[in-house]
Amino acid sequence: MSKVTEEKVRQYAEMLRLAITDEEATRYTEHLNAMVDYVQVLDEVDTDGVEPMVHGIDLQNVLRKDEPKKWITQEEALKNAPDKKDGHFRVPAIMD
């Protein structure tokens, strides 16, 4: 990989419509080059025989069986409602 230059940083900033100062361009160049150096170190790691993975931790969903069960009745659900009509909760109107 090639090194990132301040000229490239300024060019990317212009494409992204970002206004950066000369000091920021220098700092971003140093940060980006540090990242490039790290990626180059990773390129040297022997990954033969290593299975590709999406995530570093093997995650699995733990789901229960979807079985029907008896639940409360409509009357039980509405018994403590402050206002009800025709088997439904009544609430104040929010729109005219």
N, C-alpha and C positions, 0 to 999 in steps of 0.2 A: 504494500500500500504506500502511496505517496504521502508526503507531509502536506498538511493544510497550510496555505499561505494567507497572510493578511488580505491580500488581493482577493482571494476566493471568499474569505469571510465577508468582506465588503460587498462582493458580488451577490452572495446569498442574501445578505441583509437587504440589499436593494430589491432583489426579486421578491422578498417577503414583505417589502414595504416597511422595513424597520430602520429607524434612524439610530445609528450607533456612533459613538465618539471614537477617536483614534485609540484612546486608552481601552475602551471596550473591545475594539477590534483586536488589539494585542492580547488582551486577557482571553477572549474567546478562541483565538488562534492557539494559545498555550493549552487551554482546556481540551480543545478538539484534538490536538496532537497527542495529548496524554491518553485520550481515548483510543486513538489509532494505535499507539504503542501497546496498549493493553490488549487490543484485538490481535495484534501481531503475536503477542505472547500466547494467546489462546490458540492461534493457528499452529503453534509448535506442539501442542498437546496431542498425544497419540490416541485417537478415538476409534481405532480398528476394533470391531467386535462390540461396540457400544450401540445399543438400540436407540434410535431417535425417540425423544419424548416431548410432550407438549408442556408438561409441568414438572417441576423438580420433586414434587411430593405426589405419591400415588393417591389420588382422591377418588372416593366412590360415594355415590348417593346412597344413603340408608333410607329405604322406603318401607313403609308398612303395607300389608296387603290392603287393597281397597275393597273392604267388605261392608255391605249395608248393615246398619244397626238402627235400633229404635231411638228416635230423638224426641224432643218435646213437641207437643201438639200446637196447633195455631192458637188455641185458646190459652194454653199455658204461656206462650210467648207474649200474648197480648194482655195477660191478667194484670200486670203492673204498669201498663202504658197509661200515661196521663190523659191521652186523647186518642180515641180509636173510632173507626167507622167502617162498616161492612167488612170486618175481618182484616183491616189494614191499620197501620200506625198513621195518625194524622200529625202533620208537622206544619209550622207556620210557612206560608208561601215566601219564597225568596225572590220571585220575579213577579212583576205585574202583568 
